[in-house]
Amino acid sequence: MLSRRLLPARALALTLIVVGVAIAAGAAAENKPKPAAARVATRPHVPAYNAFVRAWHAPAEGKTAPVDDNGRPKLVLSVLNTRERAELTALGESGGFTARDLDRAAHLLRDPGAAASYPVEPRLLDVVYGLQRHFAAQEIRVISGYREPHGGGASNHGKGRAMDLVVPGATDEDVAKFAREVGFLGVGIYPVSGFVHVDVRDRSYFWVDSSGPGRRNRERGVLADVARRADSAATARGERGTPSLMIGSDVDAARAAPQALAPSLPIEDDEDDYAP
């Protein structure tokens, strides 16, 4: 478990996004008398943060997702804390991306504090592409992608399998509701912090976390029956979950091996001491 002194990467990402507001607020207050022992704020100012959350969810007027030569929408990833953007061409109606585009996505979703990017799980991009298409969104706005593991944590962010995101023009509740029907997903909704977490895994798990930026996690598992039905429906469609990472020499055999159905447990997905 991380030291309480360490700021988790997702909290850092959100702090970077709102740093402009914090600077502006500081400039406005510069000429005001200051107490002798003024405390430095360690968390975003709530009204300012809420204004940013509203802006994340608001689509740009008159914009739609770009399309490829077949008229199919491209996956557009826009990372809020780095202001980087990529348009990725899907190989089919349900996704599928070239190795080059997977590399581009990995770079885009990197941990800004890490030395290098980390491979992204291809199915994660397929799921996110499905969200963009279902809601006819102009882009997917990314709060956090890969996060470098610390202290032996097991978060799917540290495996290239998770994304904290916003779908502009859609509510987080609607995004989470749709994602819960996909199967073999982790879906967490953060109503105070203002985003949805999505990850790919071998057994669905859903939760709500009412913590705010910089606060300790307050995760509560929900809708276990919905998770079971979603996985059953996905299995009936011939789909299967993303297996846990294994260490071995025969990768092809590991992929082909049937996956045991483990008890439905969370992957401590956001096992950081503090939520974003």
C-alpha positions as CSV (number, residue, x, y, z in Angstrom):
1,M,0.0,0.0,0.0
2,L,1.3,3.4,-0.9
3,S,2.5,5.8,1.7
4,R,0.0,8.5,2.5
5,R,2.7,11.0,1.5
6,L,2.7,9.8,-2.1
7,L,0.2,11.3,-4.5
8,P,-1.3,8.6,-6.8
9,A,-0.9,9.0,-10.5
10,R,-4.6,9.5,-11.1
11,A,-4.8,12.2,-8.5
12,L,-1.8,13.8,-10.1
13,A,-3.5,13.6,-13.5
14,L,-6.5,15.4,-12.2
15,T,-4.4,17.9,-10.3
16,L,-2.6,18.8,-13.6
17,I,-5.9,19.3,-15.3
18,V,-7.1,21.8,-12.8
19,V,-3.8,23.5,-12.1
20,G,-4.7,26.4,-14.3
21,V,-7.7,27.1,-12.2
22,A,-5.6,26.9,-9.0
23,I,-3.0,29.4,-10.5
24,A,-5.7,31.8,-11.5
25,A,-7.3,31.6,-8.1
26,G,-3.9,32.3,-6.5
27,A,-3.4,35.3,-8.7
28,A,-6.7,36.7,-7.8
29,A,-6.0,36.4,-4.1
30,E,-2.5,37.7,-4.3
31,N,-3.4,41.2,-3.2
32,K,-5.5,40.1,-0.2
33,P,-4.1,40.1,3.3
34,K,-2.7,36.7,4.3
35,P,-2.8,35.1,7.7
36,A,0.6,34.7,9.3
37,A,0.4,30.9,9.1
38,A,-1.6,30.3,6.0
39,R,-2.1,26.7,5.0
40,V,-1.4,25.6,1.4
41,A,-4.3,23.9,-0.3
42,T,-3.6,20.3,-1.2
43,R,-6.8,19.6,-3.1
44,P,-8.6,21.3,-6.0
45,H,-11.0,24.1,-5.0
46,V,-14.5,22.4,-5.3
47,P,-16.4,25.0,-7.3
48,A,-13.5,25.3,-9.7
49,Y,-13.1,21.6,-10.0
50,N,-16.9,21.1,-10.7
51,A,-16.6,23.7,-13.5
52,F,-13.9,21.6,-15.1
53,V,-16.0,18.4,-14.8
54,R,-18.8,20.2,-16.6
55,A,-16.5,21.3,-19.3
56,W,-15.1,17.7,-19.7
57,H,-18.7,16.5,-20.4
58,A,-19.7,19.2,-22.8
59,P,-19.2,18.4,-26.5
60,A,-17.6,20.9,-28.8
61,E,-20.4,22.6,-30.7
62,G,-20.8,21.4,-34.3
63,K,-18.1,18.8,-34.1
64,T,-18.4,15.1,-34.9
65,A,-15.9,12.2,-35.0
66,P,-13.8,12.1,-38.2
67,V,-14.6,9.1,-40.5
68,D,-12.4,6.8,-42.6
69,D,-12.6,6.1,-46.3
70,N,-15.5,3.7,-45.6
71,G,-17.5,6.3,-43.7
72,R,-16.8,4.6,-40.4
73,P,-16.0,6.8,-37.4
74,K,-12.5,6.8,-36.1
75,L,-11.6,6.3,-32.5
76,V,-10.6,9.7,-31.2
77,L,-8.7,9.8,-27.9
78,S,-8.1,13.2,-26.3
79,V,-6.0,13.2,-23.1
80,L,-7.0,16.1,-20.8
81,N,-3.8,16.5,-18.8
82,T,-1.4,16.4,-21.7
83,R,-3.7,17.9,-24.3
84,E,-2.6,15.3,-26.8
85,R,-4.9,13.7,-29.3
86,A,-4.9,10.8,-31.7
87,E,-7.3,9.6,-34.4
88,L,-7.2,5.8,-34.8
89,T,-8.8,3.9,-37.7
90,A,-10.7,0.8,-36.8
91,L,-10.4,-2.2,-38.9
92,G,-14.0,-3.3,-38.4
93,E,-17.3,-2.2,-37.0
94,S,-16.4,-3.3,-33.5
95,G,-12.8,-2.0,-33.5
96,G,-9.6,-3.8,-34.1
97,F,-6.5,-1.6,-34.7
98,T,-3.2,-2.0,-36.4
99,A,0.1,-2.5,-34.5
100,R,1.1,1.0,-35.4
101,D,-2.1,2.5,-34.0
102,L,-1.7,0.3,-30.8
103,D,1.7,1.9,-30.4
104,R,0.3,5.4,-30.9
105,A,-2.4,4.7,-28.3
106,A,0.2,3.3,-25.8
107,H,2.2,6.5,-26.2
108,L,-0.9,8.7,-25.8
109,L,-2.0,6.8,-22.7
110,R,1.4,6.7,-21.0
111,D,2.0,7.8,-17.4
112,P,3.4,11.3,-17.7
113,G,5.8,10.6,-14.9
114,A,7.1,7.3,-16.3
115,A,10.2,7.0,-18.6
116,A,8.4,5.1,-21.4
117,S,5.0,4.1,-22.6
118,Y,3.4,0.7,-21.9
119,P,1.5,-1.6,-24.3
120,V,-2.2,-1.1,-24.3
121,E,-4.5,-4.1,-24.2
122,P,-6.2,-4.2,-27.7
123,R,-9.6,-5.1,-26.3
124,L,-9.6,-2.0,-24.1
125,L,-9.5,0.1,-27.3
126,D,-12.3,-2.0,-28.8
127,V,-14.5,-1.3,-25.7
128,V,-13.8,2.4,-25.7
129,Y,-14.5,2.5,-29.4
130,G,-17.8,0.9,-28.7
131,L,-18.6,3.6,-26.2
132,Q,-17.8,6.3,-28.6
133,R,-19.9,4.8,-31.4
134,H,-22.9,4.0,-29.1
135,F,-23.2,7.6,-27.9
136,A,-22.2,9.1,-31.3
137,A,-19.5,11.0,-29.5
138,Q,-17.0,13.3,-31.2
139,E,-14.2,11.9,-29.0
140,I,-13.3,10.1,-25.8
141,R,-11.7,12.3,-23.2
142,V,-9.1,10.5,-21.1
143,I,-8.5,11.4,-17.5
144,S,-6.0,8.6,-16.9
145,G,-4.6,5.6,-18.9
146,Y,-1.5,3.7,-17.9
147,R,-0.3,4.4,-14.4
148,E,3.1,3.1,-13.3
149,P,2.6,0.6,-10.4
150,H,3.9,1.5,-7.0
151,G,4.2,-0.7,-3.9
152,G,3.2,-3.9,-5.6
153,G,-0.3,-2.8,-6.4
154,A,-2.4,-4.9,-8.8
155,S,-4.4,-2.1,-10.6
156,N,-5.4,-2.7,-14.2
157,H,-4.1,0.8,-14.9
158,G,-0.6,-0.7,-14.3
159,K,-1.3,-3.4,-16.9
160,G,-2.4,-1.2,-19.8
161,R,-5.9,-2.5,-19.3
162,A,-7.8,0.4,-17.9
163,M,-8.9,3.9,-18.7
164,D,-10.6,6.7,-16.7
165,L,-12.7,8.6,-19.2
166,V,-15.5,10.9,-20.1
167,V,-17.8,10.6,-23.1
168,P,-18.8,14.2,-24.0
169,G,-22.5,14.6,-24.5
170,A,-23.3,11.6,-22.3
171,T,-23.8,11.3,-18.6
172,D,-21.5,9.2,-16.6
173,E,-24.5,7.2,-15.4
174,D,-25.5,6.4,-19.0
175,V,-21.9,5.5,-19.9
176,A,-21.6,3.1,-17.0
177,K,-25.0,1.5,-17.6
178,F,-24.0,0.7,-21.2
179,A,-20.6,-0.5,-20.3
180,R,-22.0,-2.9,-17.7
181,E,-23.8,-4.7,-20.5
182,V,-20.6,-5.5,-22.5
183,G,-19.3,-8.4,-20.4
184,F,-15.9,-9.1,-18.9
185,L,-15.4,-5.5,-17.8
186,G,-14.6,-3.6,-14.6
187,V,-16.8,-0.5,-14.6
188,G,-16.5,2.1,-11.8
189,I,-18.4,5.3,-11.6
190,Y,-17.0,8.3,-9.7
191,P,-19.9,10.7,-9.2
192,V,-17.9,13.3,-7.2
193,S,-14.7,13.1,-9.2
194,G,-16.7,13.1,-12.5
195,F,-15.7,10.2,-14.7
196,V,-16.1,6.5,-15.4
197,H,-13.4,3.9,-15.1
198,V,-13.4,1.0,-17.6
199,D,-11.1,-2.0,-17.6
200,V,-10.9,-5.4,-19.3
201,R,-10.7,-8.5,-17.1
202,D,-11.8,-12.1,-16.8
203,R,-14.9,-11.5,-14.7
204,S,-17.0,-8.4,-14.5
205,Y,-17.1,-6.3,-11.4
206,F,-18.9,-3.0,-10.9
207,W,-18.6,-0.3,-8.3
208,V,-19.4,3.2,-7.2
209,D,-16.8,5.4,-5.5
210,S,-18.1,8.5,-3.9
211,S,-14.6,9.9,-3.0
212,G,-13.5,13.2,-4.4
213,P,-10.2,14.4,-5.8
214,G,-7.4,13.7,-3.5
215,R,-9.5,11.8,-1.1
216,R,-9.3,8.2,0.2
217,N,-11.2,5.6,-1.9
218,R,-14.8,4.9,-0.9
219,E,-15.5,2.1,-3.2
220,R,-18.7,0.1,-2.9
221,G,-19.4,-2.9,-5.1
222,V,-22.8,-2.9,-6.9
223,L,-25.0,-4.9,-9.3
224,A,-23.3,-8.3,-8.9
225,D,-26.3,-10.0,-10.6
226,V,-25.9,-7.6,-13.6
227,A,-22.2,-8.5,-13.9
228,R,-23.0,-12.2,-13.9
229,R,-25.6,-11.8,-16.6
230,A,-23.4,-9.6,-18.8
231,D,-20.6,-12.2,-18.7
232,S,-23.1,-15.1,-19.5
233,A,-24.4,-13.1,-22.4
234,A,-20.9,-12.4,-23.7
235,T,-20.0,-16.1,-23.4
236,A,-23.1,-17.0,-25.4
237,R,-21.9,-14.6,-28.1
238,G,-18.6,-16.5,-28.2
239,E,-16.6,-13.9,-26.3
240,R,-14.3,-14.4,-23.4
241,G,-12.7,-12.3,-20.8
242,T,-9.1,-11.0,-20.7
243,P,-7.1,-13.5,-18.6
244,S,-4.9,-12.5,-15.7
245,L,-1.4,-11.8,-16.7
246,M,0.8,-14.9,-16.5
247,I,4.5,-15.5,-16.6
248,G,5.5,-18.3,-19.0
249,S,7.3,-19.1,-22.2
250,D,4.5,-20.3,-24.4
251,V,2.3,-17.3,-25.0
252,D,0.2,-19.0,-27.7
253,A,-0.6,-21.9,-25.5
254,A,-1.6,-19.6,-22.6
255,R,-3.9,-17.7,-24.9
256,A,-5.6,-20.8,-26.2
257,A,-6.0,-22.4,-22.7
258,P,-9.6,-22.2,-21.3
259,Q,-9.9,-19.7,-18.5
260,A,-11.1,-20.9,-15.1
261,L,-14.0,-19.0,-13.6
262,A,-12.6,-17.5,-10.4
263,P,-14.8,-16.0,-7.8
264,S,-16.1,-12.6,-8.7
265,L,-13.7,-10.3,-6.9
266,P,-12.5,-6.8,-7.7
267,I,-8.9,-6.3,-8.8
268,E,-8.6,-3.7,-6.1
269,D,-8.7,-1.7,-9.2
270,D,-8.0,1.4,-7.7
271,E,-6.0,0.2,-4.8
272,D,-4.2,3.5,-4.4
273,D,-4.5,5.0,-1.0
274,Y,-6.4,7.9,-2.4
275,A,-8.9,8.2,-5.2
276,P,-8.4,10.9,-7.9
